[in-house]
Amino acid sequence: RYLRTLYLGLQSRWQAEHRRRHFYWRMMFESADISMLRLLEAFLKSAPQLVLQLSIMVQQNSIEPLQGLSASASLVSLAWMIASYQKVLRDSREDKMPMSYKGAVVQILWHLFTIAARAIAFALFASVFQLYFGIFIVTHWCIMTFWIIQGETDFCMSKWEEIIYNMVVGIIYIFCWFNVKEGRSRYRMCIYYIITLSENAALTILWFLYYDRQTYSDFNALILVCVVSSSFALGIFFMFIYYCLLHPNGPIFSHRSVGCIFRQQPPPVPGSPVEAVTSPPRSLPRTTGGERDGAPGERDSCVPVFQVRPCAPPAPAARAPRTEGPVIRIDLPRKKYPAWDAHFIDRRLRKTILALEYASPTTPRLQYRTPGAPQEVLEYETTV
């Protein structure tokens, strides 16, 4: 995957002007896939390793240089991976405004301190209650997995693959927040961090009541309790900094948000191709010629598919319906969740769409299987 991404990036630089965009977006989607795999790898490997190392340090009441370096690297990799994935995911979607590097740095600090507090609380509790710690982790993982499943994510093509994916994401939820559903997430995030704060406090207090007095003095134990609480508080502080100052869509907690989503659909303009679609397109919007050349407002254009931020709808421009061009019929129902188009459509189908885009002067049209008439998407971002 790394080699293929490198190849596509080089092609986006070496190809003629009219093909650069084609290879550039293929590179961005490959990079998003890589970031997702690296994120899962980090939380399946580095996170348990970090808790184990910290637990050994607490039990021995000593830190060896190599041991401390390894634990620090694991912690930084976890925070780095989740912030990197969020940035790459936004960069690979034209309907989302890109995350700035300042925002990415603040996201790293946010997750660094919250994961550190979580891992230290786990290590303190596990150093005294090994069996109960295992029961706690399994219980928390089951609750988080059930919460994710009832949220009806739509990442995979089959139900069982979706359940396995939710189980893996449940492991991430043991350590930190990870948004897996399109839409407003502030309430789900608040619930998660309230639960996390309660668990961290309970685990740390139980350790403080039952720790070995011969290994630690009361002063050193109190310092560890303060480290957990202050680290979590710093993480929440950087989270508020990110959402209040550096969020790509503007301050999320203000009433005057600069996002690009409106609360209700604008009335369709007569003669526009909206009448040909039975429901709002769930796919990424295809860019026009002016937008391909970097027209102003490309990133700020409002897209009615992802309802995240309220803003006033712009006056839609009337266009003549496009009825000619190749038609791709998909014997699958259109899925509900719009965030994972690039992952849902099979790679062979992606190659077919890309070939049609390159060979045909018109936009390929898609027809999904529906109970009634075929559901047609007149415009489609064929780079997925």
C-alpha positions as MATLAB code, in Angstrom:
seq = 'RYLRTLYLGLQSRWQAEHRRRHFYWRMMFESADISMLRLLEAFLKSAPQLVLQLSIMVQQNSIEPLQGLSASASLVSLAWMIASYQKVLRDSREDKMPMSYKGAVVQILWHLFTIAARAIAFALFASVFQLYFGIFIVTHWCIMTFWIIQGETDFCMSKWEEIIYNMVVGIIYIFCWFNVKEGRSRYRMCIYYIITLSENAALTILWFLYYDRQTYSDFNALILVCVVSSSFALGIFFMFIYYCLLHPNGPIFSHRSVGCIFRQQPPPVPGSPVEAVTSPPRSLPRTTGGERDGAPGERDSCVPVFQVRPCAPPAPAARAPRTEGPVIRIDLPRKKYPAWDAHFIDRRLRKTILALEYASPTTPRLQYRTPGAPQEVLEYETTV';
ca = [
       0.000    0.000    0.000;
       2.821    2.424    0.744;
       4.447    1.670   -2.611;
       1.149    2.114   -4.440;
       0.515    5.435   -2.719;
       4.012    6.571   -3.635;
       3.435    5.484   -7.236;
       0.125    7.378   -7.464;
       1.707   10.471   -5.918;
       4.500   10.440   -8.469;
       1.988    9.951  -11.271;
       0.004   12.942  -10.029;
       3.167   15.006  -10.490;
       4.387   13.540  -13.772;
       1.151   13.173  -15.730;
      -0.374   15.801  -17.965;
      -2.535   18.486  -16.424;
      -5.869   16.825  -17.239;
      -4.843   13.551  -15.507;
      -3.150   14.907  -12.385;
      -6.386   15.240  -10.471;
      -7.282   11.647  -11.327;
      -4.100   10.258   -9.751;
      -4.091   12.750   -6.899;
      -7.460   11.618   -5.520;
      -6.589    7.963   -5.982;
      -3.473    8.664   -3.899;
      -5.562   10.403   -1.209;
      -7.957    7.469   -0.880;
      -5.072    5.007   -0.662;
      -3.508    7.192    2.032;
      -6.787    7.208    3.989;
      -6.904    3.382    3.828;
      -3.327    3.180    5.096;
      -4.057    5.562    7.969;
      -7.034    3.472    9.019;
      -4.966    0.276    9.066;
      -2.182    1.989   11.012;
      -4.728    3.289   13.524;
      -6.135   -0.183   14.140;
      -2.635   -1.648   14.377;
      -1.582    0.963   16.937;
      -4.515    0.341   19.265;
      -4.340   -3.437   18.914;
      -0.598   -3.557   19.601;
       0.850   -0.387   21.118;
      -2.002    0.340   23.548;
      -1.953   -3.019   25.420;
       1.834   -2.921   25.367;
       1.784    0.552   26.943;
      -0.501   -0.569   29.786;
       1.679   -3.630   30.431;
       4.871   -1.551   30.554;
       3.349    1.045   32.876;
       1.982   -1.664   35.157;
       5.453   -3.226   35.461;
       6.936    0.188   36.263;
       4.339    0.761   38.985;
       4.913   -2.649   40.549;
       8.710   -2.272   40.532;
       8.619    1.424   41.464;
      11.425    2.073   38.993;
      11.810    3.142   35.376;
      14.640    1.882   33.187;
      15.711    4.231   30.369;
      14.853    1.829   27.539;
      11.585    0.904   29.204;
      10.567    4.542   29.587;
      11.543    5.299   25.990;
       9.453    2.405   24.699;
       6.414    3.439   26.734;
       6.751    7.048   25.563;
       6.990    5.928   21.938;
       3.848    3.815   22.304;
       1.949    6.727   23.834;
       3.039    9.189   21.147;
       2.218    6.711   18.370;
      -1.343    6.309   19.665;
      -1.968   10.065   19.765;
      -0.178   10.577   16.451;
      -2.165    7.856   14.651;
      -5.606    9.072   15.626;
      -4.809   12.709   14.747;
      -3.137   11.646   11.505;
      -6.159    9.590   10.490;
      -8.549   12.481   11.143;
      -6.441   14.830    9.024;
      -5.974   12.398    6.136;
      -9.669   11.516    6.150;
     -10.617   15.184    5.854;
      -8.014   15.781    3.155;
      -9.381   12.856    1.121;
     -12.940   14.207    1.066;
     -13.952   17.233   -0.962;
     -17.102   17.765    1.070;
     -14.980   18.388    4.192;
     -12.757   21.368    4.837;
      -9.127   20.338    5.508;
      -7.653   20.295    8.980;
      -4.811   22.745    9.552;
      -1.484   21.612   10.960;
      -2.154   23.648   14.090;
      -5.380   21.733   14.545;
      -3.535   18.450   14.031;
      -0.929   19.371   16.667;
      -3.644   20.307   19.169;
      -5.446   17.040   18.398;
      -2.230   15.157   19.136;
      -1.931   16.931   22.500;
      -5.613   16.302   23.246;
      -5.324   12.550   22.676;
      -1.830   12.348   24.161;
      -2.951   13.574   27.592;
      -6.303   11.768   27.688;
      -4.736    8.448   26.636;
      -1.888    8.975   29.105;
      -4.349    9.490   31.963;
      -6.308    6.450   30.861;
      -3.233    4.222   30.545;
      -1.785    5.301   33.914;
      -5.124    4.677   35.643;
      -5.236    1.225   34.039;
      -1.660    0.485   35.098;
      -2.253    1.576   38.699;
      -5.374   -0.556   39.036;
      -3.825   -3.572   37.261;
      -0.772   -3.483   39.544;
      -3.033   -4.394   42.486;
      -6.165   -6.022   41.010;
      -5.003   -8.129   38.068;
      -8.098  -10.344   37.796;
     -10.583   -7.542   38.367;
      -8.763   -5.416   35.811;
      -9.338   -8.096   33.165;
     -13.024   -8.266   34.077;
     -13.283   -4.467   33.908;
     -11.635   -4.296   30.460;
     -13.873   -7.015   28.990;
     -16.990   -5.390   30.461;
     -16.058   -1.934   29.165;
     -15.244   -3.374   25.719;
     -18.607   -5.183   25.525;
     -20.519   -2.043   26.519;
     -18.651    0.125   24.018;
     -19.091   -2.438   21.231;
     -22.828   -2.647   21.909;
     -23.001    1.168   21.890;
     -21.256    1.310   18.514;
     -23.466   -1.438   17.055;
     -26.667    0.268   18.142;
     -25.375    3.426   16.454;
     -25.763    1.532   13.131;
     -22.418    2.187   11.527;
     -22.118    1.333    7.853;
     -18.494    0.632    7.060;
     -18.541   -2.922    5.656;
     -20.600   -4.709    3.022;
     -22.018   -7.514    5.207;
     -23.556   -7.585    8.665;
     -20.921   -9.893   10.172;
     -18.040   -7.870    8.774;
     -19.686   -4.786   10.295;
     -19.927   -6.503   13.700;
     -16.238   -7.492   13.572;
     -15.333   -3.925   12.635;
     -17.416   -2.611   15.556;
     -15.660   -5.043   17.905;
     -12.268   -3.702   16.791;
     -13.424   -0.101   17.212;
     -14.648   -1.095   20.680;
     -10.993   -1.753   21.565;
     -10.164    1.810   20.541;
     -13.000    3.020   22.786;
     -11.245    1.417   25.748;
      -8.581    4.111   25.493;
      -9.988    7.143   23.704;
     -12.864    8.630   21.739;
     -13.102    7.801   18.036;
     -16.009    9.068   15.950;
     -17.421    6.390   13.638;
     -20.741    7.973   12.694;
     -21.454   10.954   10.492;
     -23.316   13.840   12.081;
     -23.234   15.705   15.365;
     -20.987   13.910   17.789;
     -20.761   16.346   20.707;
     -23.406   14.539   22.792;
     -21.886   11.111   22.196;
     -18.465   12.554   22.996;
     -19.714   14.150   26.220;
     -21.267   10.856   27.328;
     -18.051    9.002   26.543;
     -15.804   11.402   28.456;
     -18.153   11.461   31.457;
     -17.932    7.657   31.561;
     -14.152    7.795   31.104;
     -13.739   10.373   33.875;
     -15.823    8.271   36.255;
     -13.850    5.111   35.443;
     -10.477    6.837   35.786;
     -11.485    8.288   39.145;
     -12.801    4.958   40.430;
      -9.738    2.981   39.296;
      -7.295    5.520   40.751;
      -9.131    5.788   44.088;
      -9.281    2.004   44.467;
      -5.539    1.786   43.822;
      -4.874    4.576   46.325;
      -6.842    2.695   48.988;
      -5.159   -0.677   48.452;
      -1.634    0.018   47.131;
       1.403   -1.498   48.832;
       2.560    0.930   51.530;
       5.993   -0.673   51.618;
       6.609    0.164   47.930;
       5.179    3.682   47.822;
       5.000    6.467   50.330;
       1.767    8.393   50.684;
       3.387   11.418   49.047;
       4.459    9.477   45.934;
       1.039    7.830   45.683;
      -0.617   11.233   45.881;
       1.659   12.472   43.096;
       0.502    9.623   40.832;
      -3.130   10.459   41.566;
      -2.442   14.098   40.665;
      -0.699   13.025   37.452;
      -3.781   11.093   36.331;
      -6.196   13.918   37.131;
      -4.033   16.707   35.681;
      -3.282   14.738   32.507;
      -6.972   14.145   31.860;
      -7.754   17.806   32.585;
      -5.055   18.919   30.131;
      -6.452   16.601   27.479;
      -9.956   18.056   27.898;
      -8.465   21.564   27.798;
      -6.791   20.900   24.435;
     -10.012   19.330   23.177;
     -11.856   22.567   23.937;
      -9.052   24.551   22.275;
      -9.446   22.448   19.144;
     -13.227   22.749   18.940;
     -13.373   26.406   19.982;
     -10.519   27.767   17.870;
      -9.079   25.307   15.363;
     -11.927   23.134   14.087;
     -11.992   23.217   10.246;
     -15.680   24.178   10.228;
     -15.217   26.950   12.761;
     -16.061   27.125   16.474;
     -18.356   24.190   17.101;
     -19.801   25.531   20.363;
     -20.760   28.952   19.014;
     -24.211   29.806   17.705;
     -22.752   31.339   14.555;
     -21.076   28.379   12.963;
     -19.384   28.674    9.607;
     -20.152   25.111    8.584;
     -21.641   24.126    5.279;
     -24.669   22.091    6.170;
     -28.228   23.341    6.470;
     -31.064   22.023    8.561;
     -33.535   21.448    5.765;
     -33.253   20.798    2.082;
     -33.603   23.838   -0.186;
     -36.530   23.705   -2.599;
     -35.530   22.155   -5.927;
     -35.145   24.468   -8.879;
     -37.367   23.628  -11.836;
     -35.402   21.949  -14.570;
     -32.631   20.743  -12.268;
     -31.775   17.019  -12.206;
     -32.866   16.709   -8.557;
     -36.249   15.341   -9.658;
     -34.515   12.305  -11.150;
     -33.197   11.180   -7.769;
     -35.569    9.602   -5.245;
     -33.395   10.583   -2.255;
     -30.414   12.908   -1.675;
     -27.219   11.493   -3.194;
     -25.048    9.835   -0.601;
     -21.918   10.018   -2.718;
     -19.321   12.728   -2.846;
     -20.200   15.641   -5.150;
     -18.539   15.624   -8.540;
     -16.569   18.786   -9.162;
     -17.204   20.845  -12.243;
     -14.701   22.369  -14.597;
     -14.420   25.640  -12.710;
     -13.890   23.829   -9.431;
     -11.203   21.628  -10.970;
      -9.164   24.759  -11.646;
      -9.414   25.801   -7.994;
     -12.379   28.137   -8.136;
     -12.961   30.235   -5.012;
     -15.162   28.615   -2.404;
     -14.432   25.064   -3.435;
     -13.899   23.948    0.130;
     -16.584   26.216    1.535;
     -19.395   25.084   -0.753;
     -22.394   23.724    1.130;
     -23.192   20.045    0.636;
     -26.671   18.893    1.769;
     -25.575   15.280    2.291;
     -23.514   15.540    5.499;
     -25.693   17.372    8.012;
     -23.124   18.499   10.561;
     -23.201   22.292   10.812;
     -26.131   24.676   10.181;
     -25.753   27.492    7.688;
     -27.928   29.376    5.244;
     -28.443   27.415    2.004;
     -27.143   29.039   -1.156;
     -29.380   29.587   -4.148;
     -28.919   26.501   -6.331;
     -28.101   27.103   -9.937;
     -30.424   25.550  -12.523;
     -28.810   23.000  -14.795;
     -30.110   20.976  -17.674;
     -30.552   17.298  -16.834;
     -27.786   15.058  -18.102;
     -29.313   11.924  -19.597;
     -26.529   10.699  -21.831;
     -23.347    8.873  -20.984;
     -22.495    5.431  -19.565;
     -24.730    3.878  -16.896;
     -23.357    1.574  -14.169;
     -26.039   -0.622  -12.583;
     -25.194   -1.848   -9.089;
     -27.163   -4.835   -7.806;
     -26.943   -3.550   -4.233;
     -29.150   -1.195   -2.223;
     -27.722    2.218   -1.562;
     -26.253    2.295    1.919;
     -27.320    4.885    4.448;
     -24.012    6.082    5.841;
     -22.274    8.506    3.443;
     -18.837    8.724    5.046;
     -17.361    5.507    3.681;
     -18.159    5.527   -0.038;
     -14.544    4.965   -0.944;
     -14.430    1.851    1.226;
     -17.839    0.442    0.334;
     -17.549    0.331   -3.447;
     -15.447   -2.588   -4.599;
     -12.022   -1.730   -5.958;
     -12.792   -3.370   -9.278;
     -15.866   -1.179   -9.606;
     -13.733    1.831   -8.759;
     -11.363    0.966  -11.583;
     -14.306    0.661  -13.972;
     -15.626    4.063  -12.962;
     -12.190    5.616  -13.309;
     -11.764    4.108  -16.760;
     -15.166    5.425  -17.837;
     -14.350    8.848  -16.473;
     -11.141    8.966  -18.463;
     -12.673    7.593  -21.680;
     -16.088    9.255  -21.644;
     -16.719   12.999  -21.999;
     -19.804   12.725  -19.756;
     -20.300   11.731  -16.125;
     -21.026    8.032  -15.519;
     -24.427    7.476  -13.944;
     -25.080    4.937  -11.195;
     -28.253    2.949  -10.586;
     -28.728    1.179   -7.261;
     -31.184   -1.605   -6.563;
     -34.327   -0.283   -4.872;
     -37.737   -1.800   -4.091;
     -39.358    0.471   -6.648;
     -37.880    2.179   -9.659;
     -34.086    2.170  -10.154;
     -32.468    4.873   -8.091;
     -30.201    6.923  -10.269;
     -27.376    9.225   -9.260;
     -26.809   11.739  -11.998;
     -23.618   13.135  -10.514;
     -20.921   11.088   -8.859;
     -17.392   11.724   -7.689;
     -15.783    9.035   -9.776;
     -12.442    9.196   -7.985;
     -13.818    6.844   -5.317;
];
